[in-house]
Amino acid sequence: MRIARFSTPEGEPRYGVVEGEAGSEVLAEIEGDPLYRPIQFTGDRHPLAEVRLLAPVIPRSKIVGVGRNYADHAAEMGAQPPAEPILFIKPNTAVIGPNDGISYPPASAEVHYEGELAVVIGRICRDVPLDRTGEVIFGYTCGNDVTARDLQRRDGQWARAKGFDTFAPLGPWIETEFDPTDQGLTTSLNGTPRQHGRTKDLIFSVPHLINYISQAFTLLPGDVIFTGTPAGVGSMRPGDEVSVSIDGIGTLTNRVISRG
């Protein structure tokens, strides 16, 4: 099931289930927030082309990022694959949705795209056993772990470089029926593919990450885990368009804009 968060020209944000074939999708509106109540349809339907898609979730507390979780990306960064997951936090104020602008901060001269599979947590959890991690997952979406690479190198830690407003695009919707074992991921810049990866090449799998992360942080409904990016990261500039596509989910597209 594909669950989207959207708005119409005259309405407040709401949720809907995406139905139909590509190019003719319709949003079947549902009541309330599906993270907190069972799916119940209102009876209203909206052509996808006539609404604005929003970030499918705004994390209640945090995005947990995972660094260097593909061996080829670790190598391009001049590092060895980590023995344990490298964790960092992105604030929920960094979240934007499909077609929203990634704001290029004046403090940086080297902003990179990083296409990633993002996991949306569905319930409060802590110390989740490895064989029960599926019970706490609400679904999956596409993410872009935007990074000011020069600031990352300069600061020596990653909070500022990865935490700017607009540095966590999510979308286009949440897919609740998704197998993350072996799916393709492609990031394109201005229509040219730059990153190719498969989730089978994650050093630490989704179950491993949830088990490990939940030993450190209590995870709340709507929290998001960015699982890591494959090789091919690179710079983008104002005016560029970046798209993250994941098999079985869809495509998240954003344009880079100058910060006003």
N, C-alpha and C positions, 0 to 999 in steps of 0.2 A: 504494500500500500504506500502510495506517495502522498505525504501530508505537507501542504504548503501553508505559509502564512502570507496574507495578502491584504491589500486595501483597494477600495473602489474610490472614484473621485469624490463621492459624497459620504463615505463611511469611515469608521474606525477600523483598525487592524482586526482581522478575523482569520479563521482557519478553514481549510477545505481539503477534500480528498481529490487528487488529480485523476481524472478519468478520460478515456478516449485515446485515439491514436495521435502520434506526433503530427503537429500542425493543426489539429482540430480539438485540442484538449479542452475540457470543461472542469471547473472547480465546483464540486458538490459541497456546499457550505455545511460546517458542523458547529455544534454548540460548544462554546467555551474553549478551554485549552486542553488538547488531547493528552498532555502530560499528566493532567490531574483528574480527568473524568473520561468515562468510556465514550467511544465514538457514537454520536447521535446526530443524525442529519436534520437540518432545519427545513429542507425542501427547496431552498433557494439554490440556483445554479448560475454560474458566471462563466462565460467564455474566457479562457486564459488570456487571450489577446486583448481583453478589455479591462484587465486589472493590473495593478502593480504588485509584483512579487516582492516580499520583504524577506529579510533574514528569517529562515524557518524557525529559529530559536534564538532567544537572547538568554545566555547563560545566567542563572540566578546568582552565581558567585564567581565562576572562573572558567577559563580555557586552560587546560594542561597541555603544553606542547612537549614533543619528544624530539630531541636533537639527534642527528646522524644515525637514523634508524634504517637507512639503506647503505650497504657497504660501498656502493659506487659513489654515493654522495659524500660519505666520510672521506673517501679517497680524493675526491675533487677539492675537498676542503683541507687537504693535507693532514688528515688524521686517520688513526686506526679505528676500526669498528669498536664501539664501546663494549666493555664487559657487562655493564648494567645500563638500563635506560638512563639517558640524560634528560632531566625534566626541567621545565621552566613554566612560568605562568604568563599568560596574556590576559589583560583586564577585559571585562565584558564591554567596556566603553570602546574597544577596538572593533566591535562587530559591525559589519554592514551587510547589505543584502545584494541580490543580483542587480546588475546595472547601476549600482551606486558607485560613486567616485572614490578611488584610492587617492587620498590626499598626500602629495609629495612634500615632506617637511623641509623647511629651509635649512635645518640643522644637518641634513644629510646630502651627499652627492652621489650615493650609490645604493639605491633602493632595489631590492631583488624580489622576484616572485618565487614562491615555493608551493607548488600544487600538492595537496595532501588529501588522503581519506580522513574524514572527521567522524568520530563516534559521539552520538548524543546519548547521555545517560538518562534513564527513565525513572529511577527511584533512589531514595537515600540509601547509601551503602558505604560500608567500611570493611576492610579485611576480607574482600570477596575471594572465596576459594576459586582456584583455577578452573575447576569443573562446573562452576556455577556463574561464570561471568556473563553468559548469555541471558541470565535472568534479569540483569540490571541494565541491559541495552534497550533503548527505545528505538533507535534506528541509526542511519548513516547519511551523511551528506558530503558535498565537496567543500573543501576549505583551501584558502590561500594564506599561508603563513608569511605574510609580507614582512621583510626584514631590511632594516637600514644596515647594510653590511659593514660600512665604514665605522659606524657607531658601535656595532657589535665588537669589532676588533679593538676599537679605542677604549671602550668601557671595561672590557674584560669580563663582564657579565651581560645578560641578554635582556634585562627588563625594559630598558629604554628602546633598544634597537628593534624589539619585536612588539612593543606595547603602544605605539602611537595610535591615536584615533584613526580609524579606518583600516588598520593593519590586520584585520581578521575577517575578510569576506567569507560568507557562508551561503550555501544554496545549491541548486535552486529550490529544493524541497528536501524533506527527510524521507528516505526509503526504509520502510520497516521490515521488508522481506528481502534481505540482502545477505549473501554469503561472502565475507571478506577474505576468504582463503586464497583466491587467485583471480583477481580482477585487474583489468588494465587501467592505467592512469596516464593521461596525456595533458601537458600544459602547453598552450600555444600563445605566442606573442605576435599580435597583428596578423593572425591567421597562419603563422609558420610554427609547426611543432618544435618545441624546445626541450621538453622533458618527456621521456617514456619510461614507464615502470610497471611492475606487477606487484600486487600486494603479497604474493607468495614470497617475494624477496625481502619483505620486512625482516630485519634482524630479530626484533621482538614482536610477536604476533599480537593481535588485538586481545585475546584472553590473557596473555602474559602481561600486557601493559595494564589492563584493568586490575589484575591481581596485585601488581607491583605498586601502581599509583594509589590504590585504595588502602595500602598499608601506611601511606604517608598522609593522605588527605581524605577526609570524608567527602564523598561525591554526592551532589544534590541533583534532583531532577532538572534537566536542562543544561547541566554542565557538559562541556565538550572536550574531547581529547583529540588533538591533532597528532596523527600517528607517525609523521615523518615524511620527508620528501626524497624522491630519487634524484639521480644526477641530472645536470642540465640547468641548474639555477643560473639566473643572470639578471642583468640590469634592465630596468624599464624606466621610461621617462614620461613626463606629462604629454598627453596625446596618444600614448600607446594603449592598446586594448589587450587584456590578458584573459585567457579562458582556461579553466580547469575542467576536464572531462573525465568521468569515471564510468566504466562499463557497469550497467545495471542501475545507475543513479541518474546521470544527466550531465549537463554542462552549466558551470557558473562563469559568467562573464562580467568583467568590470573594466572601466576605463581609468587611466591614471590622470589626475588633474593637479594643477598647481594649487598649493595651499594659499587661500586668500588672507 
